Each structure stands twice: as structure tokens, then as C-alpha cells.
Amino acid sequence: MNLEERIEQLEKQKEILKTSIRNFQKNRSLDTMDEVGYRELQEKNKKLQERIDELDNSLSIALEVNESHQRYNGKLQTRLTEVEEDNKKLAIQIQDLTKSKKPF
């Protein structure tokens, strides 16, 4: 799985968890909940919020890594172009030297 796919996956998980929290809160009336049910809801909500924080953190790290890799790849591409140009120049120099050493 590449970095962009992982980022997408984390964003989707984050949205699913947010939706789950909203749905869970809508589906239960706080007025009719007994104390145990209310505590369970609070605990589940806390765990979901913690998971969202984890996903946010993972997403931030993945985005930073992605940005770093893009910069590095740009530098590598620049260097590759320089090496290719140097290679062409050297090939021309070798041809010129070979031609100048041929007997007439």
C-alpha cells in the first residue's frame, strides 16, 4: 500500500468514526437512559474520540512523510537530469578523442 492510499484509508476511518459517534448519540435519548447506559455511552464516546485523535496523528505523520518524499524525489530527478547531461557530454568528448586519434 502506498502512502497516498494509506492517507485515504485513514481519512475514511476518521469519517466513519465521526459518523458512528453522531449516530450513537442520536439513537439514544439521554433523558430515558439509566446511569449505567449513560456511563457506557460516555466510555464509548471517549474511545471513539481517542481513535479519531490517533487517526489525525497518523494522517499528519503520513502527510509529512509524503511531502518529504516528494521533495527528495524532486532532488533525485534534478540530479538524474544532471547526470544524463554529463553523460551525453562525456560521450561527445570520447567521440571527439577517438576521431582525433585515428590515423589518416
ABEGO torsion letter per residue (X at the ends): XBAAAAAAAAAAAAAAAAAAAAAAAAABBAAABBAAAAAAAAAAAAAAAAAAAAAAAAAAAAAAAAAAAAAAAAAAAAAAAAAAAAAAAAAAAAAAAAAAABBX
